[in-house]
């Protein structure tokens, strides 16, 4: 029953992204050319909500769906990891015209070529999982 709540929240989030035009290639193009504040406002508000959410999770010792306490550990800080990850993320975003979140929204909006992008994202994630321990930390 709890999974239905998460699915419904995901649907509401997808509708919000679509209605806010954050899945629009044109809006992304405007952002990269510094022609509009639209996307920066959406990303900034998501960042603020995420920061507040993480602090609330830490402070209230929230539990996950299985009832276990959520333990948020600091990440390993490595310039190489962030540079390589950022380059791949940016190249993918530039080539596809969407970051990973909106690709599902675009598929739901009827842009079926996004299936190719989703398969590529899943394969890339799987490949990272295999190579993760072999990459520089």
Secondary structure by P-SEA (a helix, b strand, c coil): caaaaaaaaaaaaaaaaaaaccccaaaaaaaaacccaaaaaaaaaaaaaaaaaaaaaaaaccccccccbbbbbbccccaaaaaaaaaaaaaaaaaacccccaaaaaaaaccccaaaaaaaaaaaaaaaaaacccccc
